[in-house]
Amino acid sequence: MSLWQIFRWPLVVGLLCLIGLITGLVSDDWGDHLAAIGLGLPVLLSAWFGWRRPRA
């Protein structure tokens, strides 16, 4: 596996979170919605993959 294949999705999620943080700080109206999506995405992904993990 290459380094890009390993870190591709964490970088995408981190970039979306950064965009959400920046738009939440500097814009109103539509920016608030974009910030909620960008900051809620890591929470939703964590919940999704946490529930999918098989229990021992």
C-alpha positions in Angstrom: 0.0 0.0 0.0 1.3 3.4 -0.8 1.4 6.4 1.5 -1.3 8.1 -0.5 -3.7 5.1 -0.2 -3.3 5.1 3.6 -3.7 8.8 4.3 -6.1 9.8 1.5 -9.4 9.7 3.5 -8.1 11.1 6.8 -6.7 14.0 4.8 -10.1 14.6 3.0 -11.9 14.5 6.4 -9.4 16.8 8.0 -9.7 19.3 5.1 -13.5 19.3 5.3 -13.2 19.9 9.0 -10.8 22.8 8.5 -13.2 24.3 5.9 -16.0 23.9 8.4 -14.0 25.7 11.1 -12.9 28.6 8.8 -16.4 29.2 7.4 -17.9 29.0 10.9 -15.6 31.8 11.9 -15.8 34.1 9.0 -19.3 33.8 7.4 -23.0 33.9 8.2 -26.1 32.3 6.8 -24.9 29.7 4.3 -21.6 29.5 6.0 -23.2 28.4 9.2 -24.8 25.4 7.4 -21.5 24.6 5.7 -19.7 24.8 9.1 -22.3 22.4 10.6 -21.7 19.9 7.8 -17.9 20.2 7.9 -17.8 19.8 11.7 -20.5 17.2 12.0 -18.9 14.9 9.4 -16.1 13.5 11.7 -18.7 12.8 14.4 -20.9 11.0 12.0 -18.1 9.0 10.5 -16.8 8.0 14.0 -20.3 6.9 15.0 -20.8 4.9 11.8 -17.5 3.1 12.0 -17.8 2.6 15.7 -21.1 0.8 15.3 -19.9 -1.2 12.4 -17.0 -2.7 14.3 -17.7 -6.3 15.3 -17.9 -6.9 19.0 -15.7 -9.5 20.6 
